[in-house]
Amino acid sequence: MDAFLVLSQSCVVTKTSVVGVFDLDNCTYNRRAAAFVNSVNPNSADDKLPLSFVITANNTILSGLSTRNIMKRFQSNATKYLHR
């Protein structure tokens, strides 16, 4: 059974599909990272100002969550982040 990572009320991905979680502010300082972020057509997880982006096996997702919060959710096995 796959575990899920909730990025917002409308965006859930499987944990096994996550390739990386990156801080948007830190990546824009690096020329190559900034070029990558600008070249992809990311899906937005929510309407908040994006703080991070998550690269999955199939997609790149902008998220209003900080990388710290995403990693806490990633490491947690709790279902408290699931919205019903």
Secondary structure as UniProt FT lines:
FT   STRAND          4..8
FT   TURN            9..10
FT   STRAND          11..14
FT   HELIX           15..17
FT   STRAND          18..23
FT   HELIX           24..29
FT   HELIX           31..39
FT   STRAND          43..44
FT   STRAND          52..56
FT   STRAND          60..63
FT   HELIX           67..75
FT   TURN            80..81
//
